[in-house]
């Protein structure tokens, strides 16, 4: 059933949002300036007396933000492993995001991290983009919608490469999802600039205790960002058209403003983003069943990542291969989840549920200047899921009949 979405709708969604932003900007320009006081101080710039026109700095900064080629310093940050696991022989990584970092550089980092590995399974899972690391398997993390519990959910989907030869429908589903998810950036920008979304601004301001000054500052920066994006849209790689881009632009403003001010602006933007995500219309996502059906028809495997972010999914009885029981964002219920899987496997006949762990490493984070890195995110490493070796967890894993080697055995057997 592929009736949910016509590809032509892609265009209209983002176009209408962009129009919305254009309308917004003209409304903004005809309005009196926001009420401000002197509490926001720039070290070098005075944003209140500062023209809203784009400067050379803006343009350069933007180009740099969306650049694909890494600088030598960035390359060095990627190549230097954070930690070396010289005794680990089997490495498995079924949930990680290369982002814009070239696979060859990632390979060098992985090899340096696990110099003595003898067995491995690495499948990248970029958001809504199918990629391969080893030329044998490919993967993707898809966003979809579960109508039973009215929630957006995610799946990790893996294929042995030859299965994708007939995967045109699957590929276009991923592409549609990627474009649609990218349109959240336009909605985020509109939410900050468009008076029609004032309730979102009020809500975000009260959550983060942002005052009028801060809101005015964020609007000022976002307006500039919106202009930059409009001007540079054709040279902005699709991968970069996501919420993060606005936050990254504000990060660069640290060059001109006090850290504290940018940090507060970031918190406010995050709060707006949360509201946008929550209220984002899910009707244009494919339904979870549609992704499952298409994946199964091609012979791919499906893992539910960090289920504790959407518990009901465990009761949906989806046709999946396994659950991720550990993720840097979800580590509280690992033992419990392992036992759930073990119990389900005892009572279920048919295919057993596998147990996986996701390091959920985002390689783009490592490229950033350490000063602006998100510590928690940048500490994640591809293939590093220490809980496999935790003494207590290992007991549960043993009872469930699972470890890294058995996972590779069973999952590759299913994929091949
Ligand atoms: Zn992920």
Boltz pocket constraint, residues with backbone or C-beta under 6 A from the ligand:
constraints:
  - pocket:
      binder: B
      contacts: [[A, 95], [A, 96], [A, 97], [A, 125], [A, 141], [A, 360]]
      max_distance: 6.0
